[in-house]
Amino acid sequence: MVHIPDDSDFNSFREQCENDEGWLPQYSKGGVTVWSREQEESKTVKKLKIRITCRDVCAETLYDVLHDTNYRKKWDSNMIETFDIGRLTVNADIGYYSWKCPSPLKNRDFVTLRSWLPLGNDYIIINYSVNHPKYPPKKDFVRAVSLQTGYLIKSLGANSCILYYLTQVDPRGSLPKWVVNKVSQFVAPKAMKKIYKACLKYPDWKRKHNPNYKPWVFPEQNTLPNINLSELSVQHADSLENIDESGVSEEKMHISDEEDNYSKES
């Protein structure tokens, strides 16, 4: 049953971010910490939690960056396409996102129900995968499933904040274990640093690009079509085609020059 997250969902998400009990440290370097948590019901789907302290970035700016799909096209080099499909309430919508996986893995995409909540100076954004009849799986993509993914932004004052990213995703495809390890040790920390760098440049960019347009803050600016919950169903992983990518070797994994250059900058 599709439901719009309520206060108990947001409180549960915040608790998972802030409580480290049961989480195993995976990586800690350069201000980024990564934890993982095995899920009893699944050997393939881990929970991953990442924290980064963002100096010289206020919580409000970080919240705007995570919402602003036009700006995302400037900094998210792994993104192929993203767009909003429609709105459910003033703080919930349905959206599409696809991203490039390193060759020879197939690219992935999602359709998710996203909801957000300002909490004083802090903010939460969470999502999970849904079925929308007009956006079925595409033949050139593996439709991945977000069981729960989101961000907690905690203000540390006027010009600093902490960002938590917590995700439990079934990427589909029988991925080898080294891919999962690479995500926690390399891909995820790098992605968090990329968000941080994007935040530092956002105020200047936004001043030149429709500076007063923020429908995630001002719902009256939202012109998306309304969607009825009855049109949607929860996206269950077992209903999707499972692509066997277990034979992909680490030596054949291709990481683009852009990614290599980014890691050198970090």
N, C-alpha and C positions, 0 to 999 in steps of 0.2 A: 504493500500500500504506500503510495507516494504521499509524503506529508511535508509541510513547510516547517523547518526547524523552529522550536520554541525555546523559552528560557532554559529549560532543563537540558536541551541539546547543546546550547552555547556554554552553559556552566560545566557540562561534562567535558566538552572539548578543552575549555580553559584548564580544568583540573588535570587532564592528560598532559598538557603542555608544561604545566608548572610542577608536577609531581614526578620525580625521577625514579621512584620505587618500581622495580620490575623492568627497568630499561637498562640495556647493556651499552656502555660507551664503545663507539666504533672509531671515532676520529676526533682529535682536538688540536687545532693548529690555526694560527693567524686570526684568532677571535671567533672561529667557527667551531661549534661542537656538534657531533652527530651521535645519536643513540639509535638502537634498533630493539625491536621486541618481537619475539616469535609468537605466532598465533597458534593456539592448540588445534584449532579446526582446520588449519592449512599449513602444509609444508612449503608452499611456494609464495605465499603472500605474507610479507613482513610488514610490520609498522615501522616507519622511519620518522625520527624527530630531529630537527635541526634548529640550532639557536645561533644567532649572530647579533652582536652589539653594533648599532649603527650610530657612530659619532657624527656630529654636524648634520643630522637629519632628524626633524621632528616627526612625531607619530602621525600627524595629520598628512604630511607629505608622503610618507610611506604608504598610508592608506589610499591616497589618491593614485599613486603609481600602480598599485596592485589592481585598481579598478579601471584605469584609463586604457582602454583597448587601442586607441589611436597611438598612444605613446608606446605601448607594448611592441608595436611594429618597428619602433626605432631601436629597442634594446634587446629584444628576445630573438636572437639569431637562430634558435632552434625551432621557432614557431613557423608553421607553414601558413596557417589561416586561423583567425578567430573572429567570431561575431556573436552578437546577442540575438537570440531567436524571438523572445517575447518575455513579458513580465507577468508575475503571479500576484505580487503585492508591492508595496512601496519599498520593501527591502528583500525581495526575492525575485529571481529571474531564471530563465533557461538560456544556456549558451553552448556554443560549439568551439572546440579547440583541437587543432591537429599539430603534431610536431615531428621533426625529422629525427629519426633514430640513426645512430652510426651504421653505415653500410658494413655488412650485408643484412642487417636486421631490417624488417619491414617497418615503415612508418606507422605511428599510432594516432588514434583520435578518440575524442570523448564527446558525449552530450551530457551536460550536468545541470542539476538544479543547484543554484548558488544563492546563499543568503548571507546577510551581513548585519552587524549590530555595533553601533558606537556605544562605548561604556565609559562615559566621562572623557578622560584623555586617552583611554585605551580603545582598541578596535578588534573585532573578530570577523573573519570571512570564512565560511565553510561551504563545501559542496559535496554532492554524491551523484553517481550516474543514474540517468533515467532514460527511458525509451520515449522518443517523440516520433509519431507516425510519419512525419514529413522528412525526417533525418535518419533513415535506416543506415546500417553499416555499408561502407563503400568497398568496392572490390579491390581497390589499391591500398587500403589501409586495414590494419588490425584494430578493431574496436576494443579499446581497453576499458576497464571498469574501475572507477573511483568508488571504493567502499566508504571512505571518508577522507577528505583532504581539506586542509585549511591553514589559515594564518591567525596568530595572535600577535598583536602589536601592543607592546607595553611602553608607555611613555616614561622617560627618565628625566623629564623636565622640558624646558623650552626648546632644546636643540639636540636631543639625543633620545634614542629608544632602543628597545630590544625587539627583534623579530623572531618568533617561533614559526616554524613550518612543520606541520604534522601530516603525514600521508599514509594511507593504506590503500594501495592500488594493485589490482590484478592486471598485469600487462598483457594477459593472454599469450599464446605462444609458449611452448615448453622451453623457456629460456634456461641456458646453463647457469650454474651457481655463480660462476665468475662474473657474469653480467650484473647480478644482484649486488655482489661485492663491489664492483666498479662504481655502481650508482652511489653507494654509501661512502666510499672512500675518495671518489674523484668528482663524479658528475654533480651530486647534490651540493657539496660545499662550494663548488665553482659557481653553481647557479645562484646561491645565496649572495656570493660576492658580486655577481653581476647585477642582482636587484639593488644592492647597496650602492654600486656605482651609478646605476640609473637614477636613484633617488637624488644623488648629489647634483645631477644635471637637470632634474625635472623642473624646478622653479623657473629657470631661464627659458626652457622650452615652452612651458605652459603660458608664460607671459606673451608669447608670440603666436599661440595656437588656441584661440577661443578660450581665453583665461577664465571667463565666468561660467563656462559650461561644465557642470559637475552633477549629472543626474543621480549619481550615487549619494550626493549630499542634498540636492534639491529635487525631490521626486517630481515636481511639476514640470521639470525639463524633460522627463522621460516620455518619449513618443513611441515606444515599442508597443506592438499589439498585445492585448491581454490574452493570456492562455488560461484555460480552465484545467484544474487538476485532473479532471476526468479524462482528459486527452492523453495523460501520461501514465506510464507504469515504471516500476523499479527495474533497472537493467541488471539482470542476473547473468553472471559470467557463464554459467553452464548452458545458457541458451545461445551462446555465440560460438562461431567456428573457432577451433583451437589449432593454430598453426604450429607445426613442429620446427622450432629453431634450436633444438638442443645440440645439434651438431656444429653450430657456429664456433669456430676456434678464435681464441683471443688474438692470435697472430694475424688473422684476416680482418680484424676489426679496423675500420677506417675512421679516423678522427680528422675532421677537416682542418685546414690550415688556420681558419678563423678561430677554432677552438684551441689549437695549439698556441696561437698568438695570445689568446685571452689568458691562458694558464701562465704564460710567461709574464704577463702584466700583473697578475694577481699577487 
